[in-house]
Structure formats: C-alpha cells, structure tokens
Amino acid sequence: MTDGEERLRALVRDCAWFMAVLAVVRDAGLPDAWVGAGALRDLVWGELSGVGFRPDEVRDIDVVYFDPADLSRARDDAATGRLAAVRPDLPWQARNQAAVHVWYAARFGGDPVPPLRSIAEAVATWPETATAVAVRLEPGGAIGVCAPLGLADLLGGVWRRNPARASLDVSRARLARHRPARRWPGIQVIPPG
C-alpha cells in the first residue's frame, strides 16, 4: 500500500456520495466491477483544487466490469439497468471491458484493438493518465485501488494524454470539452502532441 493509495482512499471514504455509488456497484453483483475515470477525477481534483466536489456535475459514472462470457451490448444495457434500478437518479454507464475490442474501432476510428485480459489492462488504456484509475468497495468494506499507471498525475493534478489508445485528435477534443485548467484552478495541462 502506497501513501498515494491511502490519500485516494481517504478522499473517497470522506465523500458520502462516492461511497454510496461504490456500495451500489458492489451490491449489483457485476463481475470484477470498478468505478473510475471522470467521476473519480472530479472528486479528487475538486477537493485538491479547493472548488469542492460537485456530484450534480458528474456527467456519467463509469462502471467497468469484466465478463468474457457475454460481449453483447445488451449485457452493458442490462448492467446499467441493474444499477439504475437501485439509484435511478444517477448517470450510470456500465461497460464490459472484455468487449472493448468488439466496438472500439467503430466508435473511435483507427485499427482494431486486441481483446483486453483484465480490468487493470483496460484501465491502463484510458484516455488520460489521471483518469486511468478505478476504485471499488471490497466485500469487507475496504476500498480497492486499480492504478496501473500510478497515481502521480491524479493526485498531482496533471492532465496528460495517455498514448496507449487515445489518438491526438481524440485527446485534443477531450481537452477542449473538459477544460480542466478552467474547471479546477491549479491543474497543470500538458498539451497533447
């Protein structure tokens, strides 16, 4: 366990909204399910920048799970529906990371991607290094952390393109859409290039 992991766990643990989200995901019974990406970044950077975390501004709650037995879009829809049945007021988006290779090229362009073998391998491909982090509530109540690229950029407030999969065009569009330096004062943006 690293100091960074403990710092992240403390931020999550101190946020009743995020803990409730993690409890819903844990109790939904999805295989190897985690919450990460933007919602987690929003929490951490909101607190680190001093603007505070604003759950009402979370665009979607990225729930990732791993089920190689069913790669269908219907599986994702059913998983999202299961979460929404418990908390219909939240913007759930469940995605089976075992199925990314089925739809990725059609949605984002480029060459087909190989099948992913685990949640950690999937998280390591997410668009920015700071969002390539996921957490979950373990059965005993501990907070699990999946950070295959580390926590330095998330906890250090650095927006940086993860070249594993996001093209320069996709990265530039995401930077323009999210405007991190404006949204969270003090965030350092390393322009994609």
Backbone bond lengths (Angstrom), bond angles and torsions (degrees), N, CA, C in turn:
res aa  C-N    CA-C-N  psi(-1)  N-CA   C-N-CA  omega(-1)  CA-C   N-CA-C  phi
1 M - - - 1.444 - - 1.530 109.33 -
2 T 1.328 116.07 130.57 1.459 120.09 -178.63 1.527 110.58 -100.01
3 D 1.329 115.41 164.62 1.461 119.38 175.36 1.518 110.71 -61.20
4 G 1.342 116.40 -37.60 1.462 120.42 178.24 1.515 111.99 -61.88
5 E 1.323 116.84 -41.73 1.464 120.05 178.42 1.523 110.54 -63.52
6 E 1.321 116.89 -41.48 1.466 119.88 179.06 1.526 111.15 -65.62
7 R 1.319 116.30 -38.67 1.473 120.09 177.63 1.529 110.41 -63.59
8 L 1.332 116.55 -43.94 1.463 120.51 178.17 1.524 110.38 -63.82
9 R 1.316 117.21 -45.70 1.467 120.41 178.78 1.526 111.09 -58.05
10 A 1.326 117.10 -40.52 1.470 120.58 179.83 1.524 111.01 -64.04
11 L 1.333 117.18 -42.61 1.465 120.12 178.30 1.524 111.12 -62.00
12 V 1.318 116.63 -42.71 1.466 120.98 179.65 1.526 109.61 -67.65
13 R 1.320 117.23 -47.95 1.463 122.36 -177.24 1.527 111.45 -59.66
14 D 1.340 116.96 -34.11 1.467 121.08 -177.78 1.526 113.57 -80.61
15 C 1.323 117.12 -1.18 1.469 121.24 -178.86 1.530 109.50 -110.60
16 A 1.325 115.94 104.11 1.471 120.43 -178.01 1.528 111.74 -57.83
17 W 1.331 117.26 -38.78 1.463 120.84 -179.98 1.527 110.59 -60.97
18 F 1.331 116.77 -47.42 1.461 120.05 -177.11 1.528 110.43 -68.44
19 M 1.308 117.65 -38.59 1.466 120.43 178.25 1.531 110.48 -63.62
20 A 1.326 117.38 -37.51 1.465 120.45 177.10 1.525 110.34 -65.16
21 V 1.327 117.21 -40.82 1.465 121.72 176.89 1.528 110.14 -60.04
22 L 1.326 116.32 -46.96 1.461 120.02 -179.40 1.523 111.73 -63.33
23 A 1.320 117.79 -36.38 1.465 120.95 178.70 1.525 111.02 -65.98
24 V 1.331 117.39 -41.55 1.462 120.47 178.03 1.529 109.91 -61.54
25 V 1.326 116.60 -44.99 1.468 120.53 -179.19 1.524 110.58 -64.40
26 R 1.314 117.05 -45.67 1.475 119.90 178.89 1.525 111.25 -58.77
27 D 1.320 116.37 -43.76 1.452 120.71 -175.21 1.524 113.90 -78.15
28 A 1.339 117.04 -11.65 1.468 120.71 -179.30 1.527 112.64 -72.84
29 G 1.322 116.91 -18.66 1.458 119.83 176.70 1.518 115.20 77.15
30 L 1.327 118.34 18.36 1.460 120.65 176.24 1.527 108.67 -73.74
31 P 1.329 117.95 141.90 1.466 119.39 -177.48 1.526 112.71 -69.86
32 D 1.323 115.21 128.14 1.459 123.30 176.65 1.533 111.41 49.64
33 A 1.324 116.53 53.33 1.470 122.18 -174.09 1.525 112.34 -91.21
34 W 1.335 115.20 140.17 1.462 124.31 -177.79 1.530 108.95 -140.01
35 V 1.328 116.46 161.13 1.472 123.68 173.51 1.524 106.84 -120.06
36 G 1.330 116.28 131.63 1.454 117.53 -179.32 1.504 113.27 -159.02
37 A 1.320 113.74 -156.83 1.463 123.67 177.26 1.524 111.47 63.98
38 G 1.336 117.10 -129.92 1.452 122.01 -169.61 1.511 116.17 -61.85
39 A 1.321 118.45 -42.61 1.466 120.10 -178.64 1.522 110.81 -61.57
40 L 1.316 116.28 -40.98 1.460 119.94 179.51 1.527 110.90 -69.25
41 R 1.332 116.22 -42.37 1.469 119.89 176.01 1.523 110.66 -60.14
42 D 1.337 116.96 -43.34 1.462 120.90 -179.87 1.528 111.11 -58.83
43 L 1.328 116.36 -43.30 1.459 120.05 178.37 1.528 110.39 -61.64
44 V 1.321 116.57 -53.74 1.463 120.83 -175.22 1.522 111.11 -63.45
45 W 1.322 117.73 -50.23 1.457 119.51 -176.74 1.519 112.30 -71.09
46 G 1.320 117.84 -30.84 1.459 119.82 174.80 1.520 110.82 -61.32
47 E 1.322 116.05 -44.81 1.460 120.56 179.93 1.528 111.20 -71.46
48 L 1.330 118.00 -43.70 1.470 120.50 -177.72 1.523 112.42 -67.03
49 S 1.333 117.06 -34.57 1.469 120.18 -176.95 1.518 113.08 -83.10
50 G 1.324 116.66 -13.27 1.456 120.12 -179.92 1.515 114.69 90.08
51 V 1.343 118.32 -3.67 1.467 119.49 178.56 1.521 111.07 -82.31
52 G 1.310 116.50 -15.27 1.460 120.90 -179.27 1.517 112.07 84.42
53 F 1.301 115.03 159.54 1.458 121.61 178.28 1.515 108.77 -87.91
54 R 1.323 115.88 132.17 1.465 122.15 -178.45 1.525 109.13 -119.61
55 P 1.326 117.80 91.74 1.467 120.64 -178.00 1.530 113.66 -55.24
56 D 1.329 117.40 -31.58 1.466 120.12 -179.54 1.527 112.40 -68.05
57 E 1.348 117.78 -13.37 1.459 121.12 177.84 1.531 112.75 -96.81
58 V 1.325 118.00 -0.88 1.461 121.12 178.06 1.527 108.22 -69.38
59 R 1.332 116.00 120.12 1.472 121.34 -177.08 1.517 112.25 -72.25
60 D 1.315 115.72 -40.33 1.460 120.37 176.78 1.520 108.38 -158.50
61 I 1.302 114.33 154.18 1.456 120.75 176.45 1.514 106.08 -103.91
62 D 1.328 115.49 105.37 1.461 121.16 -178.16 1.528 109.76 -77.16
63 V 1.325 114.08 108.72 1.456 121.22 175.95 1.519 106.60 -106.96
64 V 1.309 116.01 120.27 1.459 120.15 179.13 1.524 108.58 -112.99
65 Y 1.311 113.84 143.28 1.455 119.88 177.99 1.518 107.40 -143.25
66 F 1.322 117.02 172.37 1.460 120.12 -175.23 1.521 109.81 -132.77
67 D 1.347 115.06 108.81 1.457 121.28 -178.54 1.525 109.94 -137.45
68 P 1.341 118.40 87.04 1.468 120.46 -179.01 1.521 113.73 -67.87
69 A 1.326 118.74 -10.33 1.471 121.60 -178.92 1.526 112.83 -78.40
70 D 1.331 118.31 -19.50 1.466 120.92 -178.11 1.521 109.00 -144.14
71 L 1.324 116.39 102.98 1.463 122.01 -177.23 1.528 113.38 -96.08
72 S 1.304 117.66 10.29 1.465 121.32 -174.39 1.527 112.65 -76.20
73 R 1.313 114.85 154.52 1.470 121.01 174.18 1.530 109.60 -64.55
74 A 1.327 116.15 -31.50 1.462 120.05 178.21 1.534 110.96 -60.47
75 R 1.319 117.33 -32.40 1.465 121.10 178.10 1.519 109.86 -64.01
76 D 1.339 117.52 -43.65 1.465 121.03 176.92 1.525 111.20 -64.07
77 D 1.326 115.87 -42.55 1.466 119.45 179.50 1.528 111.03 -62.10
78 A 1.330 116.20 -41.01 1.462 120.13 179.17 1.533 110.64 -66.62
79 A 1.330 116.94 -40.45 1.467 120.93 178.80 1.527 110.50 -64.18
80 T 1.328 116.93 -44.31 1.464 120.95 177.67 1.526 109.86 -62.35
81 G 1.329 115.93 -42.34 1.461 120.63 178.69 1.519 112.89 -62.20
82 R 1.321 116.64 -37.52 1.470 120.97 178.74 1.526 110.54 -62.73
83 L 1.322 116.40 -41.20 1.466 120.64 178.57 1.534 110.97 -69.00
84 A 1.327 115.73 -43.26 1.467 120.82 -178.73 1.527 111.97 -67.11
85 A 1.313 117.35 -26.45 1.461 120.18 177.89 1.529 110.82 -64.78
86 V 1.325 116.29 -30.50 1.464 120.82 179.80 1.525 110.89 -85.99
87 R 1.332 116.39 -44.04 1.466 121.65 -179.05 1.530 109.26 -132.81
88 P 1.336 117.42 80.14 1.473 120.44 -178.01 1.523 113.55 -67.66
89 D 1.316 117.77 -12.43 1.460 122.43 -179.06 1.525 112.74 -81.99
90 L 1.324 118.03 -4.30 1.464 120.87 -176.41 1.529 111.52 -108.43
91 P 1.354 116.80 147.47 1.475 121.20 -176.69 1.542 112.89 -85.55
92 W 1.312 117.12 72.08 1.461 122.36 -177.30 1.515 112.16 -69.79
93 Q 1.319 116.24 145.62 1.464 122.63 171.03 1.528 107.51 -147.14
94 A 1.321 115.57 98.47 1.466 120.69 -178.68 1.525 109.43 -95.34
95 R 1.341 115.89 133.16 1.468 121.19 -179.29 1.522 109.96 -135.92
96 N 1.310 114.87 128.26 1.451 122.43 176.89 1.528 108.57 -77.13
97 Q 1.305 117.00 112.54 1.462 120.51 -177.28 1.526 111.97 -71.31
98 A 1.311 117.79 -17.64 1.470 120.69 175.04 1.523 111.23 -70.71
99 A 1.346 117.52 -14.89 1.467 121.88 -176.89 1.523 114.04 -104.51
100 V 1.312 119.08 0.62 1.474 121.70 -174.97 1.527 111.38 -54.69
101 H 1.301 117.93 -40.80 1.468 120.43 -177.87 1.520 112.82 -63.07
102 V 1.315 117.54 -19.74 1.470 122.11 -178.74 1.531 111.12 -73.51
103 W 1.343 117.73 -36.12 1.467 120.62 -172.75 1.522 115.66 -119.82
104 Y 1.314 119.42 -12.43 1.463 121.08 -169.53 1.536 113.46 -58.58
105 A 1.310 118.29 -51.90 1.475 120.78 -176.15 1.528 111.48 -62.35
106 A 1.321 117.57 -38.40 1.466 120.46 179.53 1.529 111.03 -65.81
107 R 1.310 116.78 -35.05 1.456 119.64 -177.41 1.525 113.07 -83.79
108 F 1.331 117.25 -40.09 1.458 120.57 -173.39 1.523 114.36 -112.41
109 G 1.317 117.62 -5.16 1.457 120.80 -179.34 1.517 111.79 82.11
110 G 1.309 114.57 178.39 1.459 119.54 179.50 1.516 112.18 87.04
111 D 1.294 114.18 -171.45 1.456 120.86 -178.66 1.523 110.64 -75.51
112 P 1.326 115.76 156.29 1.469 118.57 173.76 1.535 109.91 -58.66
113 V 1.313 115.68 150.07 1.461 120.67 179.35 1.523 108.90 -106.02
114 P 1.321 116.57 150.20 1.470 118.71 179.20 1.523 111.11 -71.92
115 P 1.313 117.05 155.96 1.467 119.69 176.20 1.534 110.80 -60.71
116 L 1.303 114.74 141.63 1.456 120.55 177.01 1.525 109.39 -84.87
117 R 1.326 116.11 149.40 1.461 120.11 -176.12 1.519 114.18 -105.63
118 S 1.330 117.03 -8.59 1.471 119.51 -177.64 1.522 109.95 -164.91
119 I 1.315 115.42 167.12 1.466 120.62 174.35 1.524 110.14 -62.66
120 A 1.321 117.87 -43.31 1.474 120.16 -179.02 1.522 110.69 -60.44
121 E 1.330 117.02 -41.13 1.466 119.64 178.05 1.529 110.53 -64.58
122 A 1.316 117.39 -37.45 1.468 121.37 177.98 1.527 111.30 -66.39
123 V 1.325 116.36 -49.76 1.467 121.08 -178.66 1.527 110.58 -57.98
124 A 1.317 116.77 -34.71 1.468 121.15 -179.49 1.523 112.77 -66.45
125 T 1.327 119.06 -10.99 1.468 121.82 179.85 1.524 112.95 -102.80
126 W 1.316 118.77 -1.48 1.456 120.68 -175.57 1.526 110.95 -64.43
127 P 1.336 118.39 155.51 1.474 123.18 -163.57 1.522 118.34 -59.63
128 E 1.324 118.45 -35.76 1.461 119.85 178.08 1.524 108.82 -122.56
129 T 1.309 115.50 150.86 1.466 119.08 -179.15 1.532 110.98 -63.46
130 A 1.313 117.24 -34.02 1.467 120.24 -179.38 1.518 112.40 -71.36
131 T 1.324 117.33 -23.75 1.466 119.30 179.51 1.523 112.00 -98.69
132 A 1.312 117.26 0.80 1.466 121.11 178.66 1.528 109.43 -85.80
133 V 1.333 113.78 55.42 1.462 122.24 -177.83 1.522 107.63 -144.07
134 A 1.321 115.89 140.73 1.460 120.99 176.24 1.521 109.22 -139.29
135 V 1.325 115.27 155.08 1.461 121.71 178.20 1.521 109.04 -133.80
136 R 1.323 114.68 160.01 1.462 119.88 173.89 1.511 109.23 -151.93
137 L 1.318 113.91 160.18 1.449 121.46 176.22 1.525 107.18 -95.04
138 E 1.313 115.30 117.97 1.458 120.99 -179.76 1.534 109.73 -75.41
139 P 1.326 117.52 160.82 1.471 119.47 -179.37 1.529 114.13 -53.24
140 G 1.307 118.57 -35.89 1.464 121.51 -179.73 1.517 114.21 -82.64
141 G 1.335 117.67 -2.07 1.454 121.14 178.53 1.519 115.12 101.90
142 A 1.334 117.92 -7.91 1.463 120.37 176.84 1.532 109.30 -71.66
143 I 1.312 115.74 154.63 1.465 120.98 177.62 1.518 108.08 -98.60
144 G 1.338 115.74 117.25 1.454 121.44 176.27 1.509 110.23 -83.86
145 V 1.319 116.71 145.89 1.468 122.49 -179.66 1.523 108.69 -124.15
146 C 1.324 116.38 129.79 1.468 123.18 174.05 1.526 106.58 -118.09
147 A 1.320 115.93 107.23 1.470 121.18 -176.46 1.522 109.07 -139.08
148 P 1.337 117.18 72.45 1.460 119.50 -175.40 1.525 114.54 -63.28
149 L 1.332 118.14 -21.25 1.461 121.74 177.64 1.532 111.52 -102.19
150 G 1.313 115.84 6.04 1.451 120.66 -179.31 1.523 112.18 88.75
151 L 1.306 115.13 178.24 1.465 121.75 -176.53 1.525 113.46 -113.07
152 A 1.331 117.49 1.75 1.466 120.40 -173.94 1.523 112.70 -57.54
153 D 1.322 118.64 -46.14 1.468 119.74 -177.10 1.528 111.75 -73.06
154 L 1.317 118.05 -38.54 1.462 119.56 177.47 1.520 110.36 -63.25
155 L 1.307 117.28 -51.84 1.462 120.53 -177.20 1.523 113.32 -77.79
156 G 1.333 117.20 -19.36 1.459 121.19 178.10 1.516 113.80 -93.72
157 G 1.341 116.69 -3.07 1.461 119.79 178.13 1.516 113.45 69.18
158 V 1.335 116.31 48.30 1.468 120.89 -179.26 1.531 109.64 -120.15
159 W 1.338 115.91 121.26 1.460 122.58 174.19 1.524 106.75 -91.49
160 R 1.318 116.56 115.10 1.459 121.24 -177.22 1.532 108.30 -142.31
161 R 1.301 115.67 136.58 1.467 120.81 177.14 1.525 110.21 -64.67
162 N 1.315 114.92 136.06 1.457 120.91 171.19 1.524 106.14 -94.20
163 P 1.317 119.03 110.97 1.463 120.75 -175.46 1.528 114.61 -74.13
164 A 1.316 118.00 -0.96 1.467 120.28 -177.24 1.519 112.40 -56.49
165 R 1.339 117.08 -37.28 1.453 118.37 -177.25 1.520 113.61 -145.69
166 A 1.306 119.44 -33.27 1.463 121.56 -175.45 1.531 110.36 -71.90
167 S 1.326 115.41 123.79 1.466 119.80 177.44 1.531 108.97 -70.53
168 L 1.326 115.94 165.97 1.463 119.86 177.11 1.520 110.64 -60.02
169 D 1.338 117.02 -42.08 1.467 120.07 -179.87 1.522 111.50 -62.29
170 V 1.315 116.97 -45.16 1.467 121.09 178.86 1.524 109.56 -62.75
171 S 1.321 116.67 -42.88 1.463 120.74 -178.81 1.528 111.32 -64.62
172 R 1.317 116.84 -43.52 1.472 119.73 178.58 1.528 111.40 -63.54
173 A 1.322 116.50 -39.78 1.468 120.22 178.59 1.525 110.85 -65.08
174 R 1.318 116.70 -40.17 1.462 120.40 178.72 1.533 110.52 -65.45
175 L 1.308 117.14 -41.29 1.457 121.05 179.07 1.533 110.40 -62.58
176 A 1.336 117.08 -43.44 1.461 121.10 179.06 1.534 111.50 -65.34
177 R 1.323 116.67 -37.50 1.463 121.13 -178.34 1.533 111.50 -73.11
178 H 1.312 117.23 -42.29 1.464 120.50 -174.29 1.532 114.11 -85.35
179 R 1.334 117.98 -27.40 1.467 122.98 178.81 1.532 112.22 44.06
180 P 1.323 117.16 59.25 1.468 119.96 -172.73 1.524 114.93 -61.41
181 A 1.329 118.17 -38.21 1.467 119.47 -177.80 1.538 111.13 -66.45
182 R 1.309 117.08 -30.52 1.464 120.28 178.14 1.532 110.50 -78.67
183 R 1.311 116.31 -38.80 1.465 121.17 -175.73 1.529 112.49 -73.75
184 W 1.337 115.68 -38.35 1.467 120.69 -177.99 1.530 108.91 -126.28
185 P 1.329 118.47 99.12 1.471 120.75 -179.83 1.532 111.30 -55.44
186 G 1.306 114.98 136.47 1.449 120.66 178.10 1.516 114.74 93.42
187 I 1.329 117.37 -7.28 1.461 120.02 177.58 1.522 108.80 -71.58
188 Q 1.303 116.51 133.33 1.458 121.56 178.23 1.528 108.81 -93.07
189 V 1.327 116.23 126.14 1.451 121.59 178.44 1.521 108.76 -105.10
190 I 1.308 115.53 123.64 1.455 121.30 172.41 1.515 106.00 -100.82
191 P 1.342 118.18 104.80 1.458 121.33 -173.79 1.526 111.51 -57.90
192 P 1.338 115.62 139.74 1.465 118.27 177.34 1.510 110.24 -64.74
193 G 1.292 116.06 137.62 1.457 118.13 179.18 1.493 112.03 178.01
